Amino acid sequence: MRPVTPEVPPEAALAWVPGVRSGTPPLHVERLLGGSVNDTWRVDSTLGRFVLRIDGPAWRRPGVDRAREQELHSTAAAAGLAPRLLLRADSAGVQVCEFLEGRIWNEADFLQPAQIGRLGERLARLHALQAPAGIAPFDPGASARDYLQIISAAGADTGAAAKLLAEIDAAVQCVGEGTTALAIIHGDLAHGNLLDGAALWLLDWEYAQLADPLYDVACALAYYPAARPLAARMLAAAGLGEDGGLAARLAAAIRVYAALSALWHQARLAEAALKSAP
């Protein structure tokens, strides 16, 4: 993690960080790389080092549920898989976690068999955790419909988005045909969400879900197609094994994440075009 600008977060957001208050400014502030929707900062105070996250625009986050995120993040943190979540203030749109030393992954990490194996092992631990009660199962189709609504509201053509929605619905059905048990999944295994230090930690839990564990492997392979030759290694490390229908189900789960990513980009372009219109 490194600073990218000399900016500082708003004082109202900074005030949520332990040890920072009127008359007691932070000792150190730097903006962190990694997020494309939320703003994330390292903030040091007399009480320690923290990560302050400020929520980005709600329209860019279909499928996000802050209460679910908090529960699943806290569960993973208790198992040593994520930084400790110290507070969440929905009214202010801020979250504070402990700061952990480490190196954020890059795309090249997904091409290294040893790194893929380590990630798979961490996913195996995550998927073995007991999920909190009352969490609704992952519904990719609902997120896709939210994106479609955003694109339509922006006045953009929805033809391509509608095709992606149909593809997601068909792929979800294929994945579900072999699902036996649901697990906590991270749901957004971009390299910026992986911190390599004393352990390999998973960051940014806003897309965490209760789902077929196969979706986590599919997420990584959808984001990084060059890693697909290592799929068998990742599946084995994640404890997902092999069966007659696994390859087809994994391919379908990859299509789900690829289509959701395409819809995310379409929604961003539609919203940007709307804002720039005279």
Secondary structure, 3 states (H helix, E strand, C coil): CCCCCCCCCCHHHHCCCCCCECCECCCEEEECCCCCCCEEEEEEECCEEEEEEECCCHHHCCCCCHHHHHHHHHHHHHCCCCCCEEEEECCCCEEEEECCCEEECCHHHHHCHHHHHHHHHHHHHHHCCCCCCCCCECCHHHHHHHHHHHHHHCCCCCHHHHHHHHHHHHHHHHHHCCCCCCEEECCCCCHHHEEEECCEEECCCCCCEEECCHHHHHHHHHHCHHHHHHHHHHHHHCCCCCCCCHHHHHHHHHHHHHHHHHHHHHHHHHHHHHHHCC
